[in-house]
Amino acid sequence: MPLYEYECLQDGTTIELLRPASQADAPVTDPESRGRTFVRKFSSFATGGKPGGGASSSGGCCPCGKGKGSCSSGR
């Protein structure tokens, strides 16, 4: 189940809720019963991959990391 962040329109408080994707934009009950209104924030995240994605290599032109023609792949 995805974790969503919701921000209070009145004071900026942020809460996190585990909800099914089908309920991501459903109304959120104020956890402190103060009548505040919360709206879903659009979060971003990062992974440990290299910028630009694609295959990982240690350098060079070949996926093995060696220069072109230095291995048996012939690339």
Buried (B, 14 or more C-beta within 10 A) or exposed (E): EEEBEBBBEEEEBEBEBEBEEEEEEEEBEBEEEEEBEBEBEEEEEEEEEEEEEEEEEEEBEBEBEBEEEBBEEEB
